[in-house]
Amino acid sequence: MGLDDKIKNAAQDLAGKAKETVGKVTDNEKLEAEGRAEQAKANVKKAGENVKDALN
């Protein structure tokens, strides 16, 4: 996994956590769900990159 990809995935994960937190604080279920979805996408990307790294 390239450093650039790791940084992008970490940024997406952090953005998702921030959205989820803001959604909880403001009682905005839609924003909270969007945050969880962003985190899930980042985790899927991380897993895919980890598989690539293991094969190399």
C-alpha positions in Angstrom: 0.0 0.0 0.0 1.4 3.3 -1.0 1.8 6.0 1.6 -0.5 8.2 -0.4 -3.3 5.6 -0.2 -2.8 5.2 3.5 -3.1 8.9 4.1 -6.3 9.1 1.9 -7.9 6.1 3.8 -7.0 7.6 7.2 -8.4 11.0 6.2 -11.7 9.3 5.0 -11.9 7.4 8.2 -11.4 10.5 10.3 -13.9 12.5 8.3 -16.4 9.7 8.8 -15.8 9.7 12.5 -16.2 13.4 12.6 -19.5 13.2 10.7 -20.8 10.5 12.9 -19.9 12.5 16.1 -21.5 15.7 14.8 -24.6 13.6 13.8 -24.9 12.2 17.3 -24.4 15.6 19.0 -27.0 17.3 16.7 -29.3 14.3 16.7 -29.0 14.1 12.9 -29.4 10.4 12.1 -28.7 11.0 8.4 -25.3 12.6 9.1 -24.5 9.9 11.6 -25.3 7.2 9.0 -23.2 9.0 6.4 -20.3 9.1 8.8 -20.6 5.4 9.5 -20.7 4.7 5.7 -17.6 6.7 5.1 -15.8 4.8 7.8 -16.9 1.5 6.3 -15.7 2.5 2.8 -12.3 3.4 4.3 -12.1 0.1 6.1 -12.9 -1.8 2.8 -10.2 0.1 1.0 -7.7 -0.6 3.8 -8.6 -4.3 3.6 -8.1 -4.4 -0.1 -4.7 -2.7 0.1 -3.7 -5.1 2.8 -4.5 -8.0 0.5 -2.4 -6.4 -2.2 0.5 -6.0 0.2 0.3 -9.6 1.3 0.5 -10.8 -2.2 3.6 -8.8 -3.0 
